[in-house]
Amino acid sequence: MEIIMNKQHHEILKELRQKHGLKQSDVSKILGCANYTYQRYEYGLLLMPIDKLIILADYYNVSTDYILGRTRNPAPPSMI
């Protein structure tokens, strides 16, 4: 796997949210966290826990590596 670090994870979180027409408060409800907590994830002030990362990857139908900026390919891994 080719590792590419082009965008920061918090930039990708914001792009995905906007692409899906969501507000920060919508995503905080999806994650079951306070709005200010999600804002801190998106601003890069707080690292997102793994369980929350997985929830968003599943919700947006992308890989966790995509959210983390480790690949440009958003496709989630295939389930075997």
Residue pairs with C-beta under 8 A, 6 or more apart in sequence:
1 65
1 71
2 71
3 70
3 71
4 69
4 70
4 71
4 72
5 69
5 70
6 69
6 72
7 15
7 69
8 44
8 69
9 44
9 48
9 67
9 68
9 69
10 41
10 42
10 43
10 44
11 69
12 66
12 67
12 68
12 69
13 41
13 42
13 48
13 56
13 67
14 42
16 56
16 60
16 62
16 67
17 23
17 24
17 26
17 27
17 42
20 60
24 35
24 38
24 39
24 42
25 35
27 38
27 56
28 34
28 35
28 37
28 38
28 39
30 55
30 56
30 59
31 38
31 52
31 55
31 56
33 52
37 46
40 46
41 47
41 48
41 52
48 56
53 64
53 67
53 68
54 64
56 67
57 63
57 64
57 66
57 67
57 76
58 76
60 67
61 76
62 74
62 75
62 76
63 71
63 73
63 74
63 75
63 76
63 77
65 71
66 72
66 73
66 74
66 75
